[in-house]
Amino acid sequence: MHRVREEAQVHGTRAGLARGLTVTGGVITSAGLVLAGTFAAMATLPLVNLAEMGFVVAFGVLLDTFIVRSLLLPALAHDVGARIWWPSRLAAVREAPAEGPRSTDEDLTPVG
């Protein structure tokens, strides 16, 4: 979301969301797979408690990587719009219609 916020300051919230996901999506997915694989290795241990914990944590990391960070959070941010950045000043930015390229002056027009 930090990268999305950086992009939202320049391009608006919805366009910044798409740009931020495009740039960071591969990195987040790769890191999630590596972390899940690390915990899945615990599932091969002969100790039942560690095997169960390894499976549950690996499953949770994969769920977070593919469902929460890739689908749910971006969908929520898209629906909420600029209000997702409350209580900062970026929340008061009026979203311009997505009709084509915009300049940065149009994107950061305060509401009011």
A tleap script that builds the chain and sets N, CA, C and O, in Angstrom:
source leaprc.protein.ff14SB
mol = sequence {
  NMET HIE ARG VAL ARG GLU GLU ALA GLN VAL
  HIE GLY THR ARG ALA GLY LEU ALA ARG GLY
  LEU THR VAL THR GLY GLY VAL ILE THR SER
  ALA GLY LEU VAL LEU ALA GLY THR PHE ALA
  ALA MET ALA THR LEU PRO LEU VAL ASN LEU
  ALA GLU MET GLY PHE VAL VAL ALA PHE GLY
  VAL LEU LEU ASP THR PHE ILE VAL ARG SER
  LEU LEU LEU PRO ALA LEU ALA HIE ASP VAL
  GLY ALA ARG ILE TRP TRP PRO SER ARG LEU
  ALA ALA VAL ARG GLU ALA PRO ALA GLU GLY
  PRO ARG SER THR ASP GLU ASP LEU THR PRO
  VAL CGLY
}
set mol.1.N position { 0.813 -1.187 0.000 }
set mol.1.CA position { 0.000 0.000 0.000 }
set mol.1.C position { 0.863 1.260 0.000 }
set mol.1.O position { 0.408 2.321 -0.425 }
set mol.2.N position { 2.100 1.151 0.471 }
set mol.2.CA position { 2.973 2.323 0.430 }
set mol.2.C position { 3.245 2.721 -1.016 }
set mol.2.O position { 3.208 3.905 -1.353 }
set mol.3.N position { 3.515 1.747 -1.863 }
set mol.3.CA position { 3.751 2.050 -3.274 }
set mol.3.C position { 2.485 2.601 -3.931 }
set mol.3.O position { 2.562 3.511 -4.757 }
set mol.4.N position { 1.337 2.064 -3.574 }
set mol.4.CA position { 0.072 2.568 -4.109 }
set mol.4.C position { -0.131 4.012 -3.673 }
set mol.4.O position { -0.596 4.835 -4.461 }
set mol.5.N position { 0.207 4.327 -2.440 }
set mol.5.CA position { 0.072 5.706 -1.964 }
set mol.5.C position { 0.976 6.652 -2.744 }
set mol.5.O position { 0.561 7.756 -3.097 }
set mol.6.N position { 2.210 6.226 -3.014 }
set mol.6.CA position { 3.111 7.053 -3.814 }
set mol.6.C position { 2.536 7.317 -5.197 }
set mol.6.O position { 2.587 8.442 -5.693 }
set mol.7.N position { 1.992 6.281 -5.817 }
set mol.7.CA position { 1.394 6.436 -7.142 }
set mol.7.C position { 0.108 7.260 -7.072 }
set mol.7.O position { -0.194 8.010 -8.000 }
set mol.8.N position { -0.649 7.130 -5.984 }
set mol.8.CA position { -1.902 7.878 -5.837 }
set mol.8.C position { -1.648 9.368 -5.709 }
set mol.8.O position { -2.486 10.169 -6.122 }
set mol.9.N position { -0.536 9.750 -5.157 }
set mol.9.CA position { -0.215 11.176 -5.037 }
set mol.9.C position { -0.020 11.812 -6.402 }
set mol.9.O position { -0.235 13.013 -6.566 }
set mol.10.N position { 0.387 11.019 -7.379 }
set mol.10.CA position { 0.646 11.549 -8.720 }
set mol.10.C position { -0.520 11.289 -9.670 }
set mol.10.O position { -0.893 12.171 -10.443 }
set mol.11.N position { -1.096 10.098 -9.623 }
set mol.11.CA position { -2.071 9.680 -10.630 }
set mol.11.C position { -3.504 9.546 -10.118 }
set mol.11.O position { -4.399 9.252 -10.911 }
set mol.12.N position { -3.749 9.745 -8.847 }
set mol.12.CA position { -5.074 9.513 -8.283 }
set mol.12.C position { -5.133 8.119 -7.679 }
set mol.12.O position { -4.299 7.263 -7.974 }
set mol.13.N position { -6.117 7.907 -6.839 }
set mol.13.CA position { -6.171 6.658 -6.071 }
set mol.13.C position { -6.399 5.439 -6.949 }
set mol.13.O position { -5.664 4.459 -6.831 }
set mol.14.N position { -7.382 5.470 -7.812 }
set mol.14.CA position { -7.703 4.273 -8.601 }
set mol.14.C position { -6.620 3.963 -9.625 }
set mol.14.O position { -6.250 2.801 -9.792 }
set mol.15.N position { -6.108 4.972 -10.310 }
set mol.15.CA position { -5.012 4.735 -11.258 }
set mol.15.C position { -3.739 4.337 -10.516 }
set mol.15.O position { -2.985 3.489 -10.992 }
set mol.16.N position { -3.496 4.940 -9.359 }
set mol.16.CA position { -2.333 4.588 -8.551 }
set mol.16.C position { -2.406 3.174 -8.025 }
set mol.16.O position { -1.385 2.504 -7.874 }
set mol.17.N position { -3.623 2.719 -7.746 }
set mol.17.CA position { -3.819 1.342 -7.296 }
set mol.17.C position { -3.404 0.359 -8.391 }
set mol.17.O position { -2.705 -0.618 -8.123 }
set mol.18.N position { -3.829 0.618 -9.600 }
set mol.18.CA position { -3.460 -0.261 -10.713 }
set mol.18.C position { -1.954 -0.235 -10.968 }
set mol.18.O position { -1.344 -1.278 -11.200 }
set mol.19.N position { -1.365 0.938 -10.927 }
set mol.19.CA position { 0.086 1.042 -11.149 }
set mol.19.C position { 0.873 0.377 -10.025 }
set mol.19.O position { 1.851 -0.323 -10.285 }
set mol.20.N position { 0.457 0.587 -8.788 }
set mol.20.CA position { 1.161 -0.013 -7.652 }
set mol.20.C position { 1.089 -1.529 -7.661 }
set mol.20.O position { 2.075 -2.201 -7.360 }
set mol.21.N position { -0.080 -2.076 -8.008 }
set mol.21.CA position { -0.211 -3.532 -8.085 }
set mol.21.C position { 0.625 -4.114 -9.215 }
set mol.21.O position { 1.198 -5.194 -9.080 }
set mol.22.N position { 0.691 -3.399 -10.323 }
set mol.22.CA position { 1.491 -3.880 -11.448 }
set mol.22.C position { 2.967 -3.968 -11.070 }
set mol.22.O position { 3.649 -4.929 -11.424 }
set mol.23.N position { 3.450 -2.974 -10.359 }
set mol.23.CA position { 4.874 -2.919 -10.016 }
set mol.23.C position { 5.232 -3.906 -8.910 }
set mol.23.O position { 6.276 -4.554 -8.979 }
set mol.24.N position { 4.388 -4.030 -7.899 }
set mol.24.CA position { 4.757 -4.826 -6.728 }
set mol.24.C position { 4.151 -6.230 -6.706 }
set mol.24.O position { 4.513 -7.036 -5.849 }
set mol.25.N position { 3.242 -6.540 -7.625 }
set mol.25.CA position { 2.559 -7.833 -7.592 }
set mol.25.C position { 3.489 -9.028 -7.657 }
set mol.25.O position { 3.321 -9.984 -6.900 }
set mol.26.N position { 4.462 -8.991 -8.545 }
set mol.26.CA position { 5.396 -10.110 -8.675 }
set mol.26.C position { 6.271 -10.302 -7.458 }
set mol.26.O position { 6.557 -11.433 -7.065 }
set mol.27.N position { 6.696 -9.210 -6.861 }
set mol.27.CA position { 7.555 -9.289 -5.680 }
set mol.27.C position { 6.779 -9.868 -4.502 }
set mol.27.O position { 7.292 -10.720 -3.777 }
set mol.28.N position { 5.541 -9.407 -4.309 }
set mol.28.CA position { 4.729 -9.905 -3.203 }
set mol.28.C position { 4.443 -11.395 -3.376 }
set mol.28.O position { 4.522 -12.159 -2.414 }
set mol.29.N position { 4.116 -11.804 -4.587 }
set mol.29.CA position { 3.829 -13.210 -4.852 }
set mol.29.C position { 5.063 -14.076 -4.628 }
set mol.29.O position { 4.974 -15.138 -4.012 }
set mol.30.N position { 6.202 -13.633 -5.121 }
set mol.30.CA position { 7.443 -14.396 -4.939 }
set mol.30.C position { 7.800 -14.539 -3.466 }
set mol.30.O position { 8.156 -15.626 -3.012 }
set mol.31.N position { 7.704 -13.447 -2.723 }
set mol.31.CA position { 8.030 -13.500 -1.300 }
set mol.31.C position { 7.065 -14.413 -0.553 }
set mol.31.O position { 7.476 -15.152 0.341 }
set mol.32.N position { 5.785 -14.368 -0.915 }
set mol.32.CA position { 4.809 -15.245 -0.278 }
set mol.32.C position { 5.080 -16.711 -0.559 }
set mol.32.O position { 4.952 -17.552 0.331 }
set mol.33.N position { 5.455 -17.018 -1.792 }
set mol.33.CA position { 5.765 -18.408 -2.146 }
set mol.33.C position { 6.996 -18.924 -1.399 }
set mol.33.O position { 7.011 -20.060 -0.926 }
set mol.34.N position { 8.021 -18.084 -1.298 }
set mol.34.CA position { 9.236 -18.489 -0.587 }
set mol.34.C position { 8.933 -18.706 0.893 }
set mol.34.O position { 9.375 -19.696 1.476 }
set mol.35.N position { 8.189 -17.794 1.499 }
set mol.35.CA position { 7.859 -17.932 2.912 }
set mol.35.C position { 6.977 -19.151 3.163 }
set mol.35.O position { 7.180 -19.875 4.138 }
set mol.36.N position { 5.997 -19.380 2.287 }
set mol.36.CA position { 5.137 -20.560 2.438 }
set mol.36.C position { 5.944 -21.842 2.257 }
set mol.36.O position { 5.717 -22.823 2.964 }
set mol.37.N position { 6.877 -21.837 1.322 }
set mol.37.CA position { 7.727 -23.009 1.123 }
set mol.37.C position { 8.600 -23.298 2.330 }
set mol.37.O position { 8.844 -24.455 2.672 }
set mol.38.N position { 9.064 -22.248 2.964 }
set mol.38.CA position { 9.882 -22.405 4.165 }
set mol.38.C position { 9.085 -23.069 5.280 }
set mol.38.O position { 9.570 -23.992 5.935 }
set mol.39.N position { 7.874 -22.600 5.489 }
set mol.39.CA position { 7.045 -23.207 6.530 }
set mol.39.C position { 6.521 -24.577 6.117 }
set mol.39.O position { 6.299 -25.433 6.973 }
set mol.40.N position { 6.323 -24.795 4.836 }
set mol.40.CA position { 5.872 -26.110 4.376 }
set mol.40.C position { 6.949 -27.162 4.625 }
set mol.40.O position { 6.633 -28.340 4.795 }
set mol.41.N position { 8.198 -26.756 4.648 }
set mol.41.CA position { 9.273 -27.703 4.958 }
set mol.41.C position { 9.123 -28.239 6.378 }
set mol.41.O position { 9.530 -29.363 6.669 }
set mol.42.N position { 8.539 -27.432 7.260 }
set mol.42.CA position { 8.284 -27.920 8.626 }
set mol.42.C position { 7.247 -29.036 8.621 }
set mol.42.O position { 7.226 -29.866 9.530 }
set mol.43.N position { 6.387 -29.065 7.604 }
set mol.43.CA position { 5.337 -30.084 7.541 }
set mol.43.C position { 5.915 -31.470 7.255 }
set mol.43.O position { 5.219 -32.471 7.423 }
set mol.44.N position { 7.157 -31.542 6.833 }
set mol.44.CA position { 7.775 -32.842 6.557 }
set mol.44.C position { 8.473 -33.435 7.776 }
set mol.44.O position { 8.978 -34.556 7.714 }
set mol.45.N position { 8.506 -32.698 8.877 }
set mol.45.CA position { 9.171 -33.187 10.085 }
set mol.45.C position { 8.351 -34.304 10.731 }
set mol.45.O position { 7.126 -34.318 10.616 }
set mol.46.N position { 9.012 -35.227 11.401 }
set mol.46.CA position { 8.281 -36.340 12.017 }
set mol.46.C position { 7.493 -35.952 13.272 }
set mol.46.O position { 6.677 -36.744 13.745 }
set mol.47.N position { 7.713 -34.774 13.811 }
set mol.47.CA position { 6.968 -34.331 14.985 }
set mol.47.C position { 5.614 -33.782 14.537 }
set mol.47.O position { 5.547 -32.872 13.711 }
set mol.48.N position { 4.553 -34.336 15.080 }
set mol.48.CA position { 3.204 -33.981 14.639 }
set mol.48.C position { 2.904 -32.506 14.889 }
set mol.48.O position { 2.319 -31.842 14.033 }
set mol.49.N position { 3.294 -31.990 16.044 }
set mol.49.CA position { 3.006 -30.588 16.361 }
set mol.49.C position { 3.668 -29.645 15.361 }
set mol.49.O position { 3.030 -28.700 14.897 }
set mol.50.N position { 4.921 -29.881 15.025 }
set mol.50.CA position { 5.618 -29.019 14.072 }
set mol.50.C position { 5.065 -29.190 12.662 }
set mol.50.O position { 4.982 -28.221 11.908 }
set mol.51.N position { 4.687 -30.409 12.302 }
set mol.51.CA position { 4.116 -30.639 10.974 }
set mol.51.C position { 2.788 -29.900 10.817 }
set mol.51.O position { 2.529 -29.291 9.779 }
set mol.52.N position { 1.955 -29.957 11.845 }
set mol.52.CA position { 0.674 -29.252 11.786 }
set mol.52.C position { 0.883 -27.746 11.732 }
set mol.52.O position { 0.225 -27.050 10.959 }
set mol.53.N position { 1.797 -27.247 12.553 }
set mol.53.CA position { 2.051 -25.812 12.557 }
set mol.53.C position { 2.633 -25.357 11.219 }
set mol.53.O position { 2.260 -24.302 10.706 }
set mol.54.N position { 3.533 -26.138 10.662 }
set mol.54.CA position { 4.108 -25.795 9.365 }
set mol.54.C position { 3.055 -25.726 8.276 }
set mol.54.O position { 3.066 -24.809 7.455 }
set mol.55.N position { 2.143 -26.693 8.264 }
set mol.55.CA position { 1.077 -26.693 7.253 }
set mol.55.C position { 0.153 -25.498 7.418 }
set mol.55.O position { -0.174 -24.822 6.443 }
set mol.56.N position { -0.268 -25.236 8.648 }
set mol.56.CA position { -1.216 -24.140 8.897 }
set mol.56.C position { -0.598 -22.788 8.557 }
set mol.56.O position { -1.253 -21.949 7.937 }
set mol.57.N position { 0.636 -22.569 8.948 }
set mol.57.CA position { 1.282 -21.286 8.655 }
set mol.57.C position { 1.520 -21.142 7.158 }
set mol.57.O position { 1.304 -20.063 6.606 }
set mol.58.N position { 1.961 -22.206 6.490 }
set mol.58.CA position { 2.165 -22.140 5.037 }
set mol.58.C position { 0.851 -21.851 4.315 }
set mol.58.O position { 0.820 -21.057 3.375 }
set mol.59.N position { -0.224 -22.489 4.747 }
set mol.59.CA position { -1.533 -22.238 4.147 }
set mol.59.C position { -1.978 -20.794 4.390 }
set mol.59.O position { -2.505 -20.146 3.485 }
set mol.60.N position { -1.767 -20.296 5.599 }
set mol.60.CA position { -2.132 -18.913 5.921 }
set mol.60.C position { -1.353 -17.899 5.100 }
set mol.60.O position { -1.911 -16.896 4.654 }
set mol.61.N position { -0.067 -18.155 4.899 }
set mol.61.CA position { 0.747 -17.246 4.088 }
set mol.61.C position { 0.271 -17.251 2.642 }
set mol.61.O position { 0.179 -16.194 2.018 }
set mol.62.N position { -0.033 -18.429 2.103 }
set mol.62.CA position { -0.541 -18.495 0.726 }
set mol.62.C position { -1.896 -17.811 0.602 }
set mol.62.O position { -2.154 -17.131 -0.391 }
set mol.63.N position { -2.753 -17.980 1.581 }
set mol.63.CA position { -4.057 -17.320 1.587 }
set mol.63.C position { -3.880 -15.800 1.604 }
set mol.63.O position { -4.547 -15.084 0.857 }
set mol.64.N position { -2.991 -15.322 2.448 }
set mol.64.CA position { -2.718 -13.888 2.524 }
set mol.64.C position { -2.127 -13.363 1.223 }
set mol.64.O position { -2.496 -12.285 0.758 }
set mol.65.N position { -1.205 -14.129 0.634 }
set mol.65.CA position { -0.534 -13.683 -0.584 }
set mol.65.C position { -1.487 -13.601 -1.763 }
set mol.65.O position { -1.517 -12.591 -2.467 }
set mol.66.N position { -2.266 -14.653 -1.988 }
set mol.66.CA position { -3.069 -14.712 -3.203 }
set mol.66.C position { -4.477 -14.147 -3.068 }
set mol.66.O position { -5.047 -13.691 -4.059 }
set mol.67.N position { -5.043 -14.164 -1.889 }
set mol.67.CA position { -6.416 -13.689 -1.723 }
set mol.67.C position { -6.451 -12.274 -1.139 }
set mol.67.O position { -7.034 -11.367 -1.732 }
set mol.68.N position { -5.827 -12.094 0.020 }
set mol.68.CA position { -5.949 -10.815 0.716 }
set mol.68.C position { -5.187 -9.708 0.000 }
set mol.68.O position { -5.770 -8.677 -0.335 }
set mol.69.N position { -3.902 -9.903 -0.238 }
set mol.69.CA position { -3.082 -8.825 -0.814 }
set mol.69.C position { -3.300 -8.627 -2.303 }
set mol.69.O position { -3.052 -7.538 -2.821 }
set mol.70.N position { -3.756 -9.651 -2.997 }
set mol.70.CA position { -3.945 -9.527 -4.443 }
set mol.70.C position { -5.375 -9.197 -4.839 }
set mol.70.O position { -5.591 -8.587 -5.886 }
set mol.71.N position { -6.362 -9.584 -4.028 }
set mol.71.CA position { -7.758 -9.377 -4.407 }
set mol.71.C position { -8.536 -8.496 -3.439 }
set mol.71.O position { -9.090 -7.475 -3.845 }
set mol.72.N position { -8.585 -8.873 -2.175 }
set mol.72.CA position { -9.464 -8.187 -1.231 }
set mol.72.C position { -9.048 -6.754 -0.927 }
set mol.72.O position { -9.873 -5.844 -1.005 }
set mol.73.N position { -7.793 -6.542 -0.584 }
set mol.73.CA position { -7.345 -5.195 -0.245 }
set mol.73.C position { -7.428 -4.246 -1.438 }
set mol.73.O position { -7.921 -3.131 -1.271 }
set mol.74.N position { -6.970 -4.626 -2.637 }
set mol.74.CA position { -7.148 -3.722 -3.777 }
set mol.74.C position { -8.618 -3.451 -4.115 }
set mol.74.O position { -8.964 -2.336 -4.502 }
set mol.75.N position { -9.484 -4.462 -3.971 }
set mol.75.CA position { -10.908 -4.244 -4.243 }
set mol.75.C position { -11.502 -3.266 -3.242 }
set mol.75.O position { -12.290 -2.396 -3.615 }
set mol.76.N position { -11.133 -3.400 -1.978 }
set mol.76.CA position { -11.610 -2.473 -0.961 }
set mol.76.C position { -11.106 -1.060 -1.238 }
set mol.76.O position { -11.873 -0.100 -1.154 }
set mol.77.N position { -9.827 -0.926 -1.567 }
set mol.77.CA position { -9.266 0.394 -1.856 }
set mol.77.C position { -9.925 1.019 -3.085 }
set mol.77.O position { -10.135 2.231 -3.122 }
set mol.78.N position { -10.248 0.214 -4.078 }
set mol.78.CA position { -10.911 0.737 -5.280 }
set mol.78.C position { -12.321 1.216 -4.950 }
set mol.78.O position { -12.747 2.266 -5.433 }
set mol.79.N position { -13.043 0.462 -4.139 }
set mol.79.CA position { -14.404 0.855 -3.775 }
set mol.79.C position { -14.426 2.103 -2.893 }
set mol.79.O position { -15.260 2.988 -3.085 }
set mol.80.N position { -13.519 2.171 -1.941 }
set mol.80.CA position { -13.498 3.296 -1.013 }
set mol.80.C position { -12.954 4.550 -1.686 }
set mol.80.O position { -13.365 5.659 -1.344 }
set mol.81.N position { -12.039 4.393 -2.634 }
set mol.81.CA position { -11.480 5.543 -3.341 }
set mol.81.C position { -10.481 6.292 -2.484 }
set mol.81.O position { -9.738 5.685 -1.713 }
set mol.82.N position { -10.457 7.613 -2.616 }
set mol.82.CA position { -9.466 8.441 -1.922 }
set mol.82.C position { -9.661 8.430 -0.408 }
set mol.82.O position { -8.737 8.763 0.334 }
set mol.83.N position { -10.852 8.050 0.060 }
set mol.83.CA position { -11.077 8.004 1.509 }
set mol.83.C position { -10.233 6.932 2.194 }
set mol.83.O position { -10.136 6.921 3.421 }
set mol.84.N position { -9.621 6.034 1.426 }
set mol.84.CA position { -8.764 4.992 2.006 }
set mol.84.C position { -7.557 5.611 2.717 }
set mol.84.O position { -6.965 4.979 3.593 }
set mol.85.N position { -7.190 6.836 2.348 }
set mol.85.CA position { -6.004 7.479 2.914 }
set mol.85.C position { -6.323 8.327 4.138 }
set mol.85.O position { -5.438 9.021 4.639 }
set mol.86.N position { -7.562 8.296 4.639 }
set mol.86.CA position { -7.925 9.062 5.813 }
set mol.86.C position { -7.045 8.648 6.985 }
set mol.86.O position { -6.828 7.447 7.150 }
set mol.87.N position { -6.540 9.522 7.782 }
set mol.87.CA position { -6.823 10.928 8.026 }
set mol.87.C position { -5.855 11.882 7.344 }
set mol.87.O position { -5.788 13.040 7.756 }
set mol.88.N position { -5.105 11.474 6.334 }
set mol.88.CA position { -4.163 12.381 5.677 }
set mol.88.C position { -4.890 13.309 4.710 }
set mol.88.O position { -6.077 13.137 4.434 }
set mol.89.N position { -4.159 14.290 4.204 }
set mol.89.CA position { -4.750 15.230 3.251 }
set mol.89.C position { -5.067 14.569 1.919 }
set mol.89.O position { -5.899 15.070 1.162 }
set mol.90.N position { -4.418 13.457 1.625 }
set mol.90.CA position { -4.672 12.753 0.376 }
set mol.90.C position { -6.106 12.232 0.307 }
set mol.90.O position { -6.616 11.975 -0.784 }
set mol.91.N position { -6.756 12.074 1.447 }
set mol.91.CA position { -8.144 11.616 1.483 }
set mol.91.C position { -9.107 12.680 0.965 }
set mol.91.O position { -10.220 12.355 0.552 }
set mol.92.N position { -8.694 13.936 0.981 }
set mol.92.CA position { -9.557 15.025 0.530 }
set mol.92.C position { -9.409 15.309 -0.960 }
set mol.92.O position { -10.004 16.259 -1.468 }
set mol.93.N position { -8.630 14.505 -1.661 }
set mol.93.CA position { -8.405 14.715 -3.090 }
set mol.93.C position { -9.605 14.223 -3.878 }
set mol.93.O position { -10.095 13.115 -3.657 }
set mol.94.N position { -10.069 15.044 -4.787 }
set mol.94.CA position { -11.197 14.662 -5.628 }
set mol.94.C position { -10.683 13.817 -6.789 }
set mol.94.O position { -9.720 14.188 -7.461 }
set mol.95.N position { -11.329 12.685 -7.017 }
set mol.95.CA position { -10.949 11.801 -8.113 }
set mol.95.C position { -11.472 12.367 -9.433 }
set mol.95.O position { -12.654 12.688 -9.550 }
set mol.96.N position { -10.598 12.486 -10.410 }
set mol.96.CA position { -11.009 12.926 -11.747 }
set mol.96.C position { -11.493 11.712 -12.529 }
set mol.96.O position { -11.061 10.593 -12.250 }
set mol.97.N position { -12.379 11.908 -13.502 }
set mol.97.CA position { -12.829 10.769 -14.308 }
set mol.97.C position { -11.667 10.165 -15.074 }
set mol.97.O position { -10.780 10.879 -15.541 }
set mol.98.N position { -11.675 8.859 -15.200 }
set mol.98.CA position { -10.582 8.151 -15.889 }
set mol.98.C position { -10.836 8.143 -17.390 }
set mol.98.O position { -11.274 7.135 -17.945 }
set mol.99.N position { -10.558 9.271 -18.047 }
set mol.99.CA position { -10.812 9.389 -19.481 }
set mol.99.C position { -9.543 9.416 -20.301 }
set mol.99.O position { -9.620 9.396 -21.530 }
set mol.100.N position { -8.421 9.459 -19.702 }
set mol.100.CA position { -7.181 9.509 -20.465 }
set mol.100.C position { -6.071 10.059 -19.598 }
set mol.100.O position { -6.207 10.140 -18.377 }
set mol.101.N position { -4.962 10.442 -20.233 }
set mol.101.CA position { -3.840 10.966 -19.461 }
set mol.101.C position { -4.218 12.266 -18.761 }
set mol.101.O position { -4.900 13.122 -19.326 }
set mol.102.N position { -3.760 12.394 -17.518 }
set mol.102.CA position { -4.045 13.589 -16.738 }
set mol.102.C position { -2.746 14.184 -16.255 }
set mol.102.O position { -1.747 13.480 -16.108 }
set mol.103.N position { -2.757 15.460 -16.010 }
set mol.103.CA position { -1.574 16.084 -15.435 }
set mol.103.C position { -1.660 15.997 -13.919 }
set mol.103.O position { -2.726 15.733 -13.364 }
set mol.104.N position { -0.530 16.223 -13.254 }
set mol.104.CA position { -0.516 16.097 -11.802 }
set mol.104.C position { -1.306 17.213 -11.130 }
set mol.104.O position { -1.765 17.027 -10.003 }
set mol.105.N position { -1.483 18.373 -11.779 }
set mol.105.CA position { -2.250 19.465 -11.177 }
set mol.105.C position { -3.716 19.091 -11.051 }
set mol.105.O position { -4.363 19.473 -10.076 }
set mol.106.N position { -4.248 18.361 -12.002 }
set mol.106.CA position { -5.657 17.965 -11.952 }
set mol.106.C position { -5.900 16.894 -10.901 }
set mol.106.O position { -6.980 16.835 -10.315 }
set mol.107.N position { -4.912 16.052 -10.659 }
set mol.107.CA position { -5.105 14.906 -9.762 }
set mol.107.C position { -5.204 15.302 -8.305 }
set mol.107.O position { -5.893 14.630 -7.538 }
set mol.108.N position { -4.544 16.362 -7.902 }
set mol.108.CA position { -4.494 16.713 -6.493 }
set mol.108.C position { -5.324 17.959 -6.200 }
set mol.108.O position { -4.889 18.839 -5.457 }
set mol.109.N position { -6.502 18.031 -6.775 }
set mol.109.CA position { -7.399 19.148 -6.528 }
set mol.109.C position { -8.144 18.907 -5.223 }
set mol.109.O position { -8.844 17.903 -5.096 }
set mol.110.N position { -8.007 19.815 -4.241 }
set mol.110.CA position { -8.708 19.597 -2.965 }
set mol.110.C position { -10.217 19.698 -3.132 }
set mol.110.O position { -10.719 20.453 -3.964 }
set mol.111.N position { -10.917 18.933 -2.335 }
set mol.111.CA position { -12.376 18.975 -2.345 }
set mol.111.C position { -12.810 20.164 -1.512 }
set mol.111.O position { -12.224 20.432 -0.463 }
set mol.112.N position { -13.812 20.869 -1.956 }
set mol.112.CA position { -14.307 21.936 -1.106 }
set mol.112.C position { -14.678 23.125 -1.795 }
set mol.112.O position { -15.110 24.093 -1.169 }
savepdb mol mol.pdb
quit
